[in-house]
Amino acid sequence: MLSRGRRFLLTRAAWWWVLCVGLWPLLGLVVLTVQDGLGANPAEYLIRATGDWTLRGLCLGLAITPLRAQLGWPELARYRRMLGLLTYLYACLHLACYVLFDMGLDVREIVLDVLKRPFIWLGASAWLLLSVMAATSFNRAVRWLGGARWQALHRVVYAVALLAVLHFWWMRAAKSNFNEVLVYAVILGALLAWRLQRAWQRRRQRAAKRTSV
């Protein structure tokens, strides 16, 4: 028999609750913008806030599989796509705030800024990879690519996480503020280590089966 928590995860109410929680930070930013509460530098505030929520979304999305395995709650998997798309939404907002508010949609200035500050192209690379993942996150794409190729493609999320942390670290380096970066790096490192350990255990199990045959 399923526990109460697992039964709740299967309900439509739980799906809407997770969606509302995911959109709550965006609503908060909209309210602050309307109320002129973004401080002396609104562009910097919005860029930083949307970037922070992108990194948090990456951490939560990558935590789904370990939590599902450790808790024995396969129902958590149904929220992985939603978390991925919410993360992509905040990544798009992060890029839009930079392009519109910080650079004034000046293509020449954006190109010069990318050449002058390499952490910008690190972030842009992460966004492009996320775009590929978002475009192939739907059932039709899974059927078109095939399960094995789709899974291999979506493992690029670890490259996205690495690029995002490097982008964040390089940006903070100018201000010598590494505390937040360290937190994200530790979380993502632990999640990656769990995945690598799991893959190694599976290889040992397959090798043991072949040896016993």
C-alpha positions in Angstrom: 0.0 0.0 0.0 1.3 3.5 -0.9 1.9 5.9 1.9 -0.1 9.1 2.2 2.8 11.2 0.8 3.2 8.9 -2.3 -0.5 9.0 -2.9 -0.5 12.8 -2.8 2.3 13.0 -5.3 0.1 11.2 -7.8 -2.7 13.7 -7.5 -3.5 16.7 -9.7 -3.4 18.9 -6.7 0.2 18.0 -6.0 1.1 18.8 -9.6 -0.4 22.2 -9.4 1.2 22.8 -6.0 4.6 22.1 -7.3 4.0 24.4 -10.3 2.8 27.2 -8.1 5.8 26.9 -5.8 8.1 26.9 -8.9 6.5 30.1 -10.2 6.3 31.8 -6.8 9.8 33.4 -7.1 8.9 34.9 -10.5 5.7 36.4 -9.0 7.9 37.9 -6.2 10.2 39.5 -8.8 7.2 40.9 -10.7 5.7 42.4 -7.4 9.1 43.9 -6.5 9.4 45.4 -10.0 5.9 46.9 -9.9 6.6 48.3 -6.4 10.0 49.7 -7.4 11.6 47.5 -4.8 14.6 46.2 -6.7 17.1 48.6 -5.1 19.5 51.0 -6.7 20.4 48.7 -9.6 17.3 46.9 -10.8 19.0 45.2 -13.7 21.7 43.7 -11.5 19.1 42.5 -9.0 17.0 40.8 -11.7 20.0 39.2 -13.3 21.3 37.9 -10.1 17.9 36.7 -8.8 17.0 34.8 -12.0 20.5 33.3 -12.1 20.2 32.1 -8.5 16.9 30.4 -9.2 18.3 28.8 -12.3 21.0 27.2 -10.2 18.5 26.1 -7.6 16.3 24.6 -10.2 19.3 22.6 -11.6 20.1 21.3 -8.1 16.5 20.3 -7.5 16.1 18.6 -10.9 19.3 16.6 -10.4 18.2 15.6 -6.9 15.0 13.9 -8.1 16.7 10.6 -9.1 18.7 10.2 -5.8 15.7 11.1 -3.7 13.5 8.7 -5.7 16.1 5.9 -5.2 16.8 6.6 -1.5 13.2 7.1 -0.5 11.7 4.5 -2.7 9.3 7.0 -4.2 9.2 6.5 -8.0 6.3 9.0 -8.1 8.8 11.8 -7.8 9.9 11.1 -11.4 6.7 12.7 -12.8 8.0 16.1 -11.6 11.4 16.0 -13.2 10.1 17.4 -16.5 8.3 20.2 -14.8 11.4 21.2 -12.8 13.5 21.1 -15.9 11.2 23.4 -17.8 10.9 25.8 -14.8 14.7 25.9 -14.6 14.8 26.7 -18.3 12.2 29.5 -17.8 14.5 31.1 -15.2 17.5 30.6 -17.4 15.7 32.4 -20.3 14.7 35.2 -17.9 18.3 35.5 -16.7 19.5 35.8 -20.3 16.7 38.3 -21.2 17.4 40.5 -18.2 21.1 40.7 -19.3 20.3 41.4 -22.9 17.5 43.8 -22.4 18.2 45.7 -19.1 22.0 45.4 -18.8 23.0 45.7 -22.5 20.0 47.6 -23.9 19.6 45.0 -26.7 22.7 46.4 -28.4 24.1 43.5 -30.3 27.5 45.1 -30.9 27.9 45.8 -27.1 26.8 42.2 -26.3 29.4 40.7 -28.6 32.1 43.0 -27.2 31.0 42.1 -23.6 31.2 38.3 -24.4 34.7 38.8 -25.8 35.8 40.8 -22.8 34.2 38.7 -20.1 34.4 34.9 -20.9 32.0 34.0 -18.0 29.2 35.4 -20.3 29.8 32.8 -23.0 30.0 30.1 -20.3 26.5 31.1 -19.3 25.4 31.3 -22.9 26.7 27.8 -23.5 24.8 26.5 -20.6 21.6 28.2 -21.9 22.1 26.6 -25.4 22.4 23.1 -23.9 19.4 23.7 -21.7 17.5 24.8 -24.8 18.3 21.5 -26.5 17.1 19.6 -23.4 13.9 21.7 -23.2 13.1 21.2 -26.9 13.5 17.4 -26.5 11.8 17.0 -23.1 8.4 16.0 -24.6 7.0 12.5 -25.3 7.2 12.9 -29.0 10.9 13.7 -28.8 11.5 10.7 -26.7 9.8 8.5 -29.3 11.6 10.1 -32.1 15.1 9.8 -30.5 14.5 6.5 -28.8 14.9 5.9 -25.1 18.7 5.2 -25.0 19.6 8.2 -27.2 17.2 10.4 -25.3 18.8 9.5 -22.0 22.3 10.0 -23.3 21.3 13.4 -24.6 19.8 14.5 -21.3 22.9 13.5 -19.4 24.3 16.8 -20.8 22.5 18.3 -17.7 25.8 17.7 -15.8 27.7 19.7 -18.3 25.0 22.4 -17.9 25.5 22.3 -14.1 29.3 22.6 -14.4 29.1 25.5 -16.9 26.5 27.3 -14.6 28.7 26.9 -11.5 31.7 28.2 -13.4 29.7 31.1 -14.8 28.5 31.9 -11.3 32.0 31.5 -9.8 33.7 33.7 -12.4 31.1 36.4 -11.9 31.6 36.3 -8.1 35.4 36.3 -8.5 35.3 40.0 -9.2 33.7 40.6 -5.8 35.7 37.9 -4.0 32.4 36.4 -2.8 32.6 32.6 -3.1 30.4 31.4 -0.3 27.2 30.9 -2.4 29.3 29.4 -5.2 30.8 26.9 -2.8 27.3 25.8 -1.6 26.1 25.1 -5.1 29.4 23.4 -6.1 29.2 21.1 -3.1 25.5 20.2 -3.8 26.2 19.5 -7.5 29.4 17.6 -6.7 27.6 15.4 -4.2 24.8 14.6 -6.8 27.3 13.8 -9.5 29.3 11.6 -7.1 26.1 9.7 -6.3 25.4 9.1 -10.0 29.0 8.0 -10.6 28.9 5.6 -7.7 25.6 4.2 -8.9 26.9 3.7 -12.5 30.0 1.9 -11.0 27.9 -0.4 -8.9 25.8 -1.3 -12.0 28.9 -2.1 -14.0 30.2 -4.4 -11.2 26.9 -6.2 -11.1 26.8 -6.7 -14.8 30.5 -7.9 -14.7 29.6 -10.3 -11.9 26.7 -11.7 -13.9 28.8 -12.3 -16.9 31.4 -14.0 -14.8 28.9 -16.3 -13.2 27.4 -17.5 -16.5 
